[in-house]
């Protein structure tokens, strides 16, 4: 009997020890958890795993948290149920040394569990979480500057292992250090496949038990967060979005709140997590503004580490001035407004979406790599941050923006170049401002200046101090850096050789050897092709001329002939006896004959360049086009790509015949001729509802004051129109002419409107509507009626493209209806 009682006592003790051992399991999290470790590196994850009740509904019934303490500091993260009777509490220690913890729970078997661990120095590449730094910028917890270069792959973590691993392999060699990604699966164009896992128990499409999470879904998702962390990429987690066929966008408030707390409990300890409360929050009609406020407050309350919080818009902004918003996450193509928004919000400005490089029909996914590269530089020099996306059509709908996979575009290499240029700059100490229309400077006064030229117009800048400056010309598309001699101090002037050009001026340090000064002359700088040009330099050093058309010379005074029309950049590079090199650049404009139109369409002689009609457009025997005045809206595209001959025009003439059948207009007016690249680099000529015409150059026409007299176009009446533009004149440089079949054209109005030469990098020329790149803004901007005899003349070298009245009347007679 006595031996039996002893054995029972031993048995109870052994059973108790086994229960204790099985109830507490300490792990750390790298890519995957490592068991039984009490040594955790700084900013990594300490994970406490506990066995607990499986009965009832553990997701709702069981409350669990823990207090983590060190030297009077206390963190209290919530725990979460991970299925199969396992509960977890995750914690990210932010300082070295010993930490202690004790659990709290409404269940006895989970309450009062104590322990400790030691936090040690972080491994290389672990800089801690990112936070706001110096008002408008970011830095890691160890004070390393974080220069955000984001990308978007909304549903990449819901594509299955093979595709997801391919995405990670691509990211390993890409320049991006932040990924925008949805927690919930996404249902949208090019993304119709079912995910492998769903966030709730139940059956697709909408038979869900919203009281029970699916831990397998979240385990998979957080593994991908860990994979990004190991690549030193931040995970910007989109908590809600409107693109959904499973019902997640319309959950009730109780489910929304429980979901947020569960996600925070599981994922907040990952140092690379950011919270994006929605993608296009204003399209989620079931959520009110007070709901979004509540979501922010919930996450702010339960996130012990206060990860970065933002919210992404479609059209209307959330109030980024609210205290719980850390940075302004913005969808906009107007990157020039970045400086204004910096001042309005006094927070980092992140253009998370400024349209995507691609070729899908939708305008938001159809900008060129050049345009996206331009937007990155425009945002950067504006003291802001910009995000990338890519939407190239694929037979299996494998678009980077939605599913990840591989990158096919040309912008990532240019973005990597930008990242390299900015890596050595004190970005958080530099202030942006606009120098002139379209040209911006980012500077640390007296030390470093970046000047970005959206347009190839001259600037003047005062360089303070007593030190000279090195000048570097940076071609943002060709990814080259050219040493351009020296400058200052004092007044500095510069004319860039092209648009989208970057100039860097950095003060010489004490004792630094100076580059050689480079002087050169060129005559003439413009003329009609074939153009004979004399180049000359007085330098005694080794030299090389590069003429910009693929030819070179090492003679000091060469003569070169430009056989073809075009805008050329000639470069002279000089190398001194110390091996230091410097260059100077010169712009050469070889023009075409101005009596020949660049564009001619709607005449009996045919169209040049070749046109493509979109929609049911009727062409009459004399070549005139009838676009009609009802939906579906139509347009005429001219050429297969932007017309290079329309870029860099210093003067031009647009003329033709118009007969509107309706003067009802879409927003901003109905387009007659349009080749803007979104809102820059080209021409936009519109008809307004009172019969006025308006001309805009390198900008939207909405706020432009450059109109003809009203009532010049009348319904059912043929009117001849001509407008000339001369950028060589500061005033009275636009002239409006009108006539009809019986009346020769005459001058009706002269206006002053000068936006410089037409920009390089224009969009596709379209007659009668927008071009396709911005059709998402509305195709109802179509000219409603008939157009014909449309001709465009231009010159890059002076006023010759603004035709005289005699020539205008000649074309009026030639193409009369």
C-alpha positions in Angstrom: 0.0 0.0 0.0 2.7 2.4 1.0 4.7 1.8 -2.2 1.5 2.2 -4.2 0.8 5.6 -2.6 4.4 6.8 -3.3 4.1 5.8 -6.9 0.9 7.7 -7.3 2.5 10.8 -5.8 5.4 10.5 -8.2 3.0 10.0 -11.0 1.1 13.2 -10.1 4.4 15.1 -9.9 5.6 13.8 -13.2 2.3 14.6 -14.8 2.4 18.1 -13.4 6.0 18.6 -14.7 4.9 17.4 -18.2 2.0 19.8 -18.2 4.2 22.7 -17.3 6.8 21.8 -19.9 4.2 21.4 -22.6 2.3 24.6 -21.6 5.3 26.9 -22.1 7.4 27.0 -25.2 9.7 30.0 -26.0 10.7 30.7 -29.6 12.3 33.4 -31.6 11.3 34.4 -35.0 13.7 34.9 -37.9 12.3 33.6 -41.3 10.9 30.7 -39.2 10.8 30.3 -35.4 13.7 28.7 -33.5 12.7 26.8 -30.4 14.0 27.0 -26.8 16.1 30.1 -27.1 16.4 32.8 -24.5 18.8 34.9 -26.5 17.1 37.4 -28.8 18.8 40.0 -31.0 17.6 43.5 -30.8 14.5 44.2 -32.9 13.9 40.6 -33.6 10.9 38.6 -32.3 10.6 36.8 -28.9 7.7 34.4 -29.1 6.0 32.7 -26.2 3.9 29.6 -27.2 1.4 28.2 -24.7 -0.9 25.3 -24.8 -4.5 26.2 -23.8 -8.2 25.4 -24.3 -9.5 24.3 -27.7 -13.2 24.1 -26.7 -15.8 26.8 -27.4 -14.4 29.6 -29.5 -10.8 30.4 -28.5 -10.7 33.4 -30.9 -13.6 35.1 -29.0 -13.7 33.5 -25.5 -10.0 33.6 -24.4 -8.2 36.8 -23.5 -4.4 36.7 -23.4 -1.6 39.3 -23.1 1.8 39.6 -21.4 3.8 42.3 -19.6 7.4 42.6 -20.8 9.5 44.7 -18.5 13.0 46.2 -18.4 14.2 48.9 -16.1 10.8 50.4 -15.4 9.6 50.2 -19.0 6.5 48.0 -19.7 5.1 46.7 -23.0 1.9 44.8 -23.1 1.2 43.0 -26.4 -1.9 40.9 -26.9 -1.6 37.2 -27.6 -3.6 35.3 -30.2 -4.9 31.8 -30.9 -3.0 30.0 -33.6 -5.2 26.8 -33.8 -4.8 23.3 -32.4 -4.7 24.5 -28.8 -1.7 26.8 -29.3 -1.6 30.4 -28.1 1.2 32.8 -28.9 2.5 36.1 -27.7 5.1 37.9 -29.8 7.3 40.7 -28.6 10.0 42.8 -30.2 12.7 44.0 -27.7 14.1 47.4 -28.5 17.0 47.6 -26.0 19.8 45.3 -24.9 19.9 43.4 -21.7 17.6 41.2 -19.6 13.8 41.3 -20.1 11.2 39.6 -17.9 7.6 38.8 -18.7 4.4 37.5 -17.1 1.2 36.5 -18.9 -2.3 37.7 -18.2 -5.4 35.7 -19.2 -9.0 34.9 -18.2 -8.0 31.2 -18.4 -6.1 29.8 -15.5 -3.8 27.6 -17.6 -2.6 30.6 -19.5 -2.4 33.1 -16.7 0.7 34.0 -14.6 3.4 32.4 -16.8 6.7 34.0 -16.0 10.1 34.0 -17.7 13.0 36.0 -18.9 15.3 36.4 -21.9 18.4 38.4 -22.9 18.4 40.9 -25.8 21.8 41.0 -27.6 23.2 43.2 -30.4 21.5 43.1 -33.8 23.0 41.2 -36.7 24.2 43.0 -39.9 21.3 44.4 -41.9 19.0 44.6 -38.9 18.6 48.4 -38.4 15.3 48.1 -36.5 11.9 49.5 -37.4 11.4 52.6 -39.6 10.0 55.8 -38.0 9.5 59.4 -38.8 12.7 61.5 -38.8 13.1 65.3 -39.0 9.4 65.9 -39.8 9.4 65.0 -43.5 11.6 61.9 -43.6 12.3 58.4 -42.3 15.0 56.7 -40.4 15.6 53.2 -38.9 15.7 52.9 -35.1 19.5 52.8 -35.2 19.4 56.3 -36.9 20.3 54.9 -40.4 18.5 57.0 -43.0 15.7 55.2 -44.8 15.1 56.5 -48.3 11.8 55.0 -49.3 11.7 53.3 -52.8 8.5 51.4 -52.8 6.7 49.1 -55.2 3.2 47.6 -55.3 2.3 43.9 -55.7 -1.2 43.9 -54.1 -1.9 40.2 -54.1 1.6 38.7 -54.4 1.3 36.8 -51.1 -1.9 35.0 -52.3 -0.5 33.4 -55.5 0.9 30.1 -54.2 4.5 29.1 -53.4 6.1 29.0 -56.8 4.9 32.5 -57.9 5.7 34.0 -54.5 9.2 32.6 -54.5 9.7 34.0 -57.9 8.6 37.4 -56.6 11.1 37.2 -53.8 13.9 36.2 -56.2 13.0 39.3 -58.3 13.0 41.6 -55.3 16.4 40.4 -54.3 17.9 42.1 -57.3 15.5 45.1 -57.5 16.0 48.5 -55.9 12.8 48.5 -53.8 12.8 48.7 -50.0 9.1 48.7 -49.4 6.3 46.5 -50.6 2.6 47.6 -50.6 0.6 44.4 -50.2 -3.0 43.5 -49.2 -3.8 41.3 -46.2 -7.1 40.2 -47.7 -7.1 38.6 -51.2 -8.0 40.9 -54.0 -10.5 40.5 -56.8 -10.0 42.9 -59.7 -9.0 43.0 -63.4 -6.0 40.8 -64.1 -6.5 39.2 -60.6 -9.4 36.7 -60.8 -7.8 33.6 -59.4 -8.8 32.1 -56.1 -6.2 32.3 -53.2 -4.8 29.2 -51.7 -6.0 30.2 -48.2 -8.8 32.3 -46.8 -8.7 34.5 -43.6 -11.8 33.0 -42.0 -13.2 29.5 -41.5 -16.0 28.7 -44.0 -16.5 28.2 -47.7 -16.0 30.6 -50.6 -17.4 32.7 -51.9 -19.2 34.2 -48.9 -20.1 31.5 -46.4 -17.7 32.6 -43.7 -17.7 32.2 -39.9 -16.4 35.7 -39.1 -16.0 34.6 -35.4 -13.2 32.2 -36.4 -10.0 33.1 -38.1 -8.1 30.6 -40.3 -4.6 30.5 -38.7 -3.2 28.8 -41.8 -3.9 31.9 -43.8 -2.2 34.1 -41.3 0.8 31.8 -40.8 1.4 31.8 -44.6 1.0 35.6 -44.8 3.3 36.4 -41.9 6.0 34.1 -43.4 6.0 36.4 -46.4 6.4 39.4 -44.1 9.4 37.6 -42.6 10.8 36.9 -46.1 10.6 40.6 -47.0 12.3 41.5 -43.7 15.2 39.2 -44.5 15.6 41.1 -47.8 15.5 44.4 -45.8 12.2 45.3 -47.4 9.4 47.0 -45.4 5.9 45.4 -45.6 3.3 48.1 -46.0 0.2 46.0 -45.1 -3.1 47.2 -46.6 -5.7 46.3 -44.0 -8.8 47.0 -46.1 -9.6 47.5 -49.8 -12.7 47.7 -52.0 -11.7 45.1 -54.6 -13.4 42.0 -53.2 -15.8 39.3 -54.1 -15.8 37.4 -50.8 -17.5 40.0 -48.6 -14.6 41.1 -46.6 -15.1 44.8 -47.5 -18.5 44.8 -45.9 -17.8 43.1 -42.6 -19.7 44.6 -39.6 -17.9 46.8 -37.1 -17.5 44.1 -34.5 -15.7 41.9 -37.0 -13.6 44.7 -38.4 -12.4 45.6 -34.9 -11.7 41.9 -33.9 -9.8 41.5 -37.2 -7.6 44.5 -36.5 -6.7 43.4 -33.1 -5.9 39.9 -34.3 -3.6 41.2 -37.1 -1.8 43.6 -34.7 -1.3 40.7 -32.2 0.2 38.5 -34.9 2.2 40.9 -37.0 3.1 44.1 -35.1 6.3 42.4 -33.7 7.8 42.2 -37.2 10.1 45.2 -37.4 9.4 45.8 -41.1 5.6 46.2 -40.7 3.8 49.4 -41.7 0.0 49.8 -41.4 -1.9 51.1 -44.4 -5.5 51.2 -43.4 -6.8 51.0 -46.9 -6.1 51.1 -50.5 -8.5 53.7 -52.0 -10.4 54.1 -48.7 -12.9 56.5 -50.3 -14.2 53.7 -52.6 -15.3 51.6 -49.6 -18.8 53.0 -49.4 -19.8 50.8 -46.4 -17.2 52.5 -44.2 -17.7 56.0 -42.9 -15.1 58.5 -41.9 -15.7 57.7 -38.2 -15.0 54.0 -39.0 -11.6 55.0 -40.4 -10.9 57.1 -37.4 -11.8 54.2 -35.1 -9.6 51.8 -37.1 -6.6 54.1 -36.6 -7.3 54.4 -32.9 -7.7 50.7 -32.4 -4.3 50.0 -34.0 -2.7 52.9 -32.2 -4.0 51.5 -28.8 -3.0 47.8 -29.3 0.3 48.2 -31.3 3.0 48.4 -28.6 5.6 49.6 -31.0 3.6 52.3 -32.9 4.4 51.2 -36.4 4.0 53.7 -39.1 0.3 54.4 -40.0 -1.1 55.8 -43.2 -4.1 55.5 -45.5 -4.3 55.6 -49.3 -6.9 57.5 -51.4 -8.5 57.3 -54.8 -9.9 60.8 -55.2 -10.5 62.5 -51.9 -7.8 62.7 -49.2 -8.2 61.5 -45.6 -7.2 64.2 -43.2 -3.5 63.5 -42.8 -3.2 66.1 -40.1 -4.9 63.8 -37.6 -2.6 62.9 -34.8 -2.7 59.1 -35.5 -1.5 59.5 -39.1 2.4 59.3 -39.3 2.8 60.0 -43.0 0.7 61.0 -46.0 0.2 58.1 -48.3 -1.0 59.7 -51.6 -2.3 58.6 -54.9 -1.7 61.5 -57.3 0.0 62.2 -60.6 0.6 65.8 -59.6 4.0 65.3 -58.1 4.7 69.0 -58.3 2.3 69.5 -55.4 4.6 67.6 -53.1 6.2 70.8 -51.7 2.7 72.2 -51.0 1.6 69.0 -49.2 4.8 68.9 -47.1 4.0 72.3 -45.8 0.3 71.5 -45.3 0.8 68.3 -43.3 4.3 68.6 -41.9 4.8 64.9 -42.3 6.6 62.6 -44.8 4.8 62.7 -48.2 4.8 59.3 -50.0 3.4 59.2 -53.5 2.6 55.5 -53.1 0.7 55.5 -56.4 1.4 58.0 -59.3 0.3 55.6 -62.0 2.2 52.5 -63.3 4.6 51.8 -66.1 2.8 49.5 -68.5 0.6 49.0 -71.6 -2.8 47.9 -70.3 -5.8 49.9 -71.7 -6.5 51.6 -68.4 -4.9 55.0 -68.1 -3.6 54.4 -64.6 -1.5 51.5 -65.9 -0.3 52.9 -69.2 2.5 55.5 -68.6 5.9 55.0 -70.1 9.1 54.1 -68.2 10.3 57.6 -69.0 7.3 59.2 -67.5 7.5 57.1 -64.3 11.2 57.9 -64.0 10.4 61.6 -64.4 7.9 61.3 -61.6 10.3 59.7 -59.3 12.8 62.5 -59.8 10.2 65.2 -59.6 8.9 63.8 -56.3 12.4 63.3 -54.9 13.7 66.8 -55.7 10.4 68.0 -54.1 11.6 66.4 -50.8 9.1 63.6 -51.0 9.1 59.8 -51.7 7.7 57.9 -54.6 6.4 54.4 -55.3 6.7 52.2 -58.3 4.2 49.8 -60.1 4.2 47.8 -63.3 1.3 46.7 -65.5 2.5 45.1 -68.7 0.0 42.8 -70.3 0.6 39.1 -70.0 -1.2 36.2 -71.6 -1.8 34.6 -68.1 -2.4 38.0 -66.4 0.8 37.8 -64.5 1.2 41.5 -63.9 3.7 42.7 -61.3 1.3 45.2 -59.8 -1.2 42.5 -58.9 0.6 39.2 -58.6 4.4 39.9 -58.6 6.6 37.5 -60.5 9.1 39.2 -62.7 9.7 42.8 -63.7 9.5 43.6 -67.4 9.8 47.3 -67.5 12.6 49.8 -68.0 12.0 52.0 -65.0 13.5 49.8 -62.2 17.0 50.3 -63.5 16.5 54.1 -63.6 15.0 54.0 -60.1 18.1 52.1 -58.9 20.2 54.8 -60.4 18.2 57.4 -58.5 18.6 55.4 -55.3 22.4 55.3 -55.9 22.6 59.0 -56.6 20.7 59.9 -53.4 22.4 57.3 -51.2 25.3 59.6 -50.3 23.2 62.8 -49.9 22.0 64.3 -46.6 18.4 64.1 -47.9 16.8 64.8 -44.6 18.8 68.0 -44.2 17.9 69.4 -47.7 15.0 71.8 -48.5 13.0 71.8 -51.7 11.7 74.8 -53.6 10.5 75.7 -57.1 13.1 77.8 -59.1 10.9 78.5 -62.1 7.9 76.8 -63.8 8.6 73.1 -63.9 12.2 73.4 -62.5 13.0 72.6 -58.9 16.0 72.7 -56.5 16.7 70.6 -53.5 19.5 72.0 -51.4 21.6 72.1 -48.3 22.6 75.7 -48.7 26.2 76.3 -49.3 27.1 72.6 -49.6 24.9 70.7 -52.1 22.3 71.5 -54.7 20.2 69.3 -57.0 18.3 71.1 -59.7 15.8 69.1 -61.7 14.6 70.4 -65.1 11.1 69.3 -66.2 11.5 71.6 -69.1 14.7 72.7 -70.9 14.5 76.3 -69.7 17.3 78.4 -68.2 17.7 79.0 -64.5 19.7 81.4 -62.3 20.8 80.6 -58.8 22.9 82.3 -56.2 25.6 80.1 -54.8 26.7 81.4 -51.3 30.0 81.1 -49.5 33.6 81.4 -50.6 34.1 77.9 -52.0 33.8 76.9 -55.7 31.4 74.2 -56.7 31.7 71.0 -58.8 29.0 70.8 -61.4 27.7 67.4 -62.6 25.1 66.9 -65.3 23.0 63.8 -64.8 21.0 62.2 -67.6 18.2 60.6 -65.6 17.2 58.3 -68.5 20.5 57.2 -69.9 21.9 56.9 -66.3 25.1 58.9 -66.9 26.9 61.4 -64.8 29.0 64.0 -66.7 31.5 66.3 -64.9 30.7 69.8 -66.1 33.6 71.9 -64.9 33.2 74.4 -62.0 30.9 77.2 -60.8 30.6 80.0 -58.3 30.4 81.2 -55.8 28.0 83.9 -56.8 25.4 84.0 -59.6 25.1 80.8 -61.5 23.1 80.3 -64.7 22.5 77.1 -66.7 20.4 75.9 -69.6 19.9 72.2 -69.7 20.4 70.3 -73.0 17.1 68.5 -72.5 14.1 68.1 -70.3 14.2 65.6 -67.3 17.8 66.6 -66.7 19.4 66.8 -63.3 22.2 69.2 -62.2 24.3 68.6 -59.1 26.4 71.3 -57.6 28.6 70.3 -54.6 31.1 72.5 -52.8 34.7 71.6 -53.0 36.2 70.4 -49.7 39.4 71.9 -48.3 42.5 70.7 -50.3 40.4 69.0 -53.0 41.9 69.4 -56.5 39.7 71.3 -58.9 38.6 70.0 -62.2 39.8 71.8 -65.4 37.7 74.6 -66.6 36.2 73.8 -70.1 35.4 76.5 -72.6 33.9 76.0 -76.1 32.1 77.8 -78.8 29.7 76.6 -81.4 28.3 78.4 -84.4 25.6 78.3 -85.5 23.5 76.6 -82.8 20.5 76.2 -85.0 19.4 76.1 -88.6 17.8 74.0 -91.3 19.1 70.6 -92.1 21.7 69.8 -93.4 23.3 72.0 -90.8 27.0 72.8 -90.9 28.4 73.7 -87.5 31.8 75.0 -86.4 33.1 73.9 -83.0 36.1 75.4 -81.2 37.9 75.2 -77.9 41.1 77.0 -76.7 42.1 74.1 -74.3 45.6 72.7 -74.4 44.6 69.5 -72.7 43.6 66.2 -74.2 40.1 66.5 -75.6 37.2 64.7 -77.3 34.1 66.1 -79.0 30.9 63.9 -79.1 28.5 65.5 -81.5 25.3 63.7 -80.3 24.6 61.8 -83.5 27.1 59.0 -82.9 30.2 60.7 -84.3 33.3 62.0 -82.6 36.4 64.1 -83.1 39.6 64.8 -81.2 40.5 68.0 -83.2 40.3 71.3 -81.3 38.3 73.1 -84.1 36.2 70.5 -86.0 33.4 71.2 -88.5 30.4 68.9 -88.4 27.3 68.5 -90.5 24.0 67.4 -89.0 22.3 65.8 -92.0 18.9 65.1 -90.3 16.5 67.4 -88.4 16.6 66.9 -84.7 17.6 68.2 -81.3 21.3 67.2 -80.6 23.5 67.6 -77.5 27.2 68.0 -78.3 29.7 67.3 -75.5 33.3 68.4 -75.2 35.4 66.5 -72.6 38.8 67.7 -71.5 41.3 65.7 -69.4 44.1 67.6 -67.6 47.6 66.5 -66.7 46.4 65.1 -63.3 43.8 62.9 -65.0 40.9 65.0 -63.9 38.2 65.4 -66.5 35.4 67.9 -67.1 32.9 68.5 -69.9 30.6 71.1 -71.3 27.5 70.5 -73.3 25.9 72.4 -76.1 22.5 72.1 -77.7 22.1 72.1 -81.5 18.8 72.4 -83.2 18.7 71.1 -86.8 15.3 72.2 -88.1 13.0 71.0 -90.9 11.6 73.3 -93.6 8.7 75.2 -92.0 6.6 75.3 -95.2 6.0 71.6 -94.8 3.5 70.6 -92.1 4.6 68.2 -89.4 1.1 66.9 -89.3 -1.7 67.0 -91.9 -5.0 65.1 -91.7 -8.5 65.5 -92.9 -7.7 66.5 -96.4 -8.3 64.9 -99.9 -4.5 64.3 -100.1 -4.6 61.8 -97.2 -3.1 61.9 -93.7 0.5 62.2 -92.6 1.6 60.6 -90.4 -0.7 57.6 -90.7 -3.8 57.9 -88.6 -6.0 55.3 -86.8 -9.7 55.9 -86.2 -11.1 54.7 -82.9 -14.9 54.3 -83.1 -17.4 54.9 -85.9 -15.9 58.0 -87.5 -17.2 58.9 -90.9 -14.7 60.2 -93.5 -16.1 62.3 -96.4 -14.8 62.4 -99.9 -12.8 65.6 -99.2 -11.1 63.8 -96.3 -13.0 65.6 -93.5 -13.9 63.6 -90.4 -17.3 63.4 -88.7 -16.9 62.3 -85.1 -20.5 62.7 -84.1 -21.7 64.0 -80.8 -23.0 60.9 -78.9 -21.5 58.0 -77.1 -19.5 55.8 -77.6 -16.9 58.5 -77.7 -14.3 58.5 -80.5 -10.8 59.7 -81.3 -8.2 59.8 -84.0 -4.6 58.8 -83.1 -1.8 60.1 -85.3 1.2 57.9 -85.6 2.1 54.8 -83.5 4.1 56.8 -80.9 4.8 60.4 -79.9 5.9 62.5 -82.8 9.4 63.6 -82.2 9.2 66.5 -84.6 6.6 68.2 -82.4 8.9 68.3 -79.4 11.1 71.3 -78.7 9.1 73.6 -80.9 9.9 77.2 -80.2 7.0 78.3 -82.4 4.1 76.6 -84.1 0.8 77.0 -85.9 -2.3 74.9 -85.7 -5.0 75.5 -88.3 -8.0 73.7 -89.8 -11.8 73.7 -90.2 -14.4 72.9 -87.5 -18.1 72.4 -87.6 -19.6 71.5 -84.2 -22.9 69.7 -84.0 -23.0 70.3 -80.3 -21.1 72.7 -77.9 -21.8 70.6 -74.9 -18.4 70.0 -73.3 -16.7 67.6 -70.9 -14.7 68.9 -68.0 -11.9 71.3 -69.2 -13.3 71.5 -72.8 -13.5 69.2 -75.9 -10.1 68.4 -77.5 -9.3 69.4 -81.0 -5.5 68.7 -80.9 -3.8 66.9 -77.9 -0.4 65.5 -77.4 0.4 66.2 -73.7 2.1 63.6 -71.7 -0.5 63.6 -69.0 -0.2 67.3 -68.0 3.1 68.3 -69.5 5.4 68.3 -72.6 3.0 69.1 -75.5 0.0 70.9 -76.7 -3.7 70.9 -75.7 -6.1 72.9 -77.8 -9.8 72.7 -76.7 -13.2 74.0 -77.6 -15.3 75.5 -74.8 -19.1 75.6 -74.6 -19.4 79.3 -75.6 -17.5 78.6 -78.9 -14.1 79.8 -77.6 -10.9 78.0 -78.3 -8.1 77.8 -75.8 -4.5 76.8 -76.2 -2.3 75.3 -73.5 1.3 74.4 -73.8 3.1 71.9 -71.5 0.1 72.0 -69.0 -3.6 71.4 -68.5 -5.8 74.1 -70.0 -8.2 74.3 -67.0 -6.6 77.4 -65.4 -5.0 78.8 -68.5 -6.0 82.3 -69.7 -5.2 82.0 -73.4 -8.5 82.1 -75.2 -9.8 83.2 -78.5 -12.9 85.5 -78.6 -16.2 83.7 -77.7 -18.7 82.4 -80.2 -16.2 81.8 -83.0 -17.4 78.2 -83.4 -21.1 77.9 -84.1 -23.3 74.8 -84.3 -23.8 73.7 -87.9 -21.4 76.3 -89.4 -18.0 75.7 -90.9 -15.3 77.9 -89.4 -11.7 78.2 -90.3 -9.4 78.7 -87.3 -5.6 79.2 -86.9 -3.6 79.9 -83.8 0.1 80.8 -83.8 2.5 80.5 -80.8 5.9 82.1 -80.6 8.0 81.4 -77.5 10.7 83.8 -78.7 8.4 86.7 -77.7 7.7 87.5 -74.0 4.4 89.3 -74.8 1.7 89.2 -77.5 3.1 85.9 -78.6 -0.2 84.1 -79.4 -2.4 85.1 -82.3 -6.0 83.9 -83.0 -7.3 84.0 -86.6 -10.8 83.0 -87.9 -12.6 83.0 -91.3 -15.1 80.9 -93.2 -15.8 79.7 -96.7 -16.6 83.2 -97.9 -14.4 85.3 -95.6 -10.5 85.2 -95.6 -9.1 84.6 -92.2 -8.2 87.7 -90.1 -6.6 88.4 -86.8 -9.2 88.6 -84.0 -7.2 88.5 -80.8 -3.6 88.6 -79.6 -2.7 87.2 -76.1 0.4 86.9 -73.9 1.0 83.3 -72.9 4.5 81.8 -72.9 5.3 78.4 -71.5 8.6 78.0 -73.5 9.3 75.4 -76.1 7.0 72.4 -76.4 8.5 69.8 -74.0 10.5 66.7 -74.9 8.8 63.5 -73.9 5.3 64.3 -75.2 2.4 61.9 -75.5 0.8 60.4 -78.6 -0.9 63.0 -80.8 -4.6 62.7 -80.9 -7.2 64.7 -82.8 -10.7 65.1 -81.4 -10.1 63.8 -77.9 -7.6 62.9 -75.2 -5.0 60.4 -76.1 -5.4 56.9 -74.5 -3.1 57.5 -71.6 -5.7 59.5 -69.8 -8.9 58.1 -71.0 -9.7 57.1 -67.4 -10.4 60.9 -66.9 -13.3 60.7 -69.3 -13.7 60.2 -73.1 -16.5 62.7 -73.1 -13.9 65.4 -73.9 -14.4 64.5 -77.5 -15.0 67.3 -80.1 -18.6 66.9 -81.1 -19.0 67.4 -84.9 -16.8 67.5 -87.9 -13.1 68.4 -88.3 -10.9 68.7 -91.4 -7.9 70.3 -93.0 -6.0 70.0 -89.7 -2.3 71.0 -90.1 0.5 71.7 -87.6 3.6 73.6 -88.6 6.5 74.3 -86.2 10.1 75.4 -85.8 12.7 74.7 -83.2 15.0 77.6 -84.0 12.9 80.7 -83.9 9.6 82.4 -84.8 9.3 80.7 -88.2 6.8 78.2 -87.1 4.3 80.9 -86.4 3.1 81.4 -89.9 2.2 84.8 -91.4 -1.3 85.6 -92.4 -0.6 85.1 -96.1 0.5 81.5 -95.5 -2.5 80.9 -93.2 -4.9 82.1 -95.9 -3.2 79.9 -98.5 -4.0 76.8 -96.4 -7.5 78.1 -95.8 -8.1 78.1 -99.5 -6.4 74.8 -100.1 -8.6 72.8 -97.7 -11.9 74.6 -97.8 -14.9 72.3 -97.2 
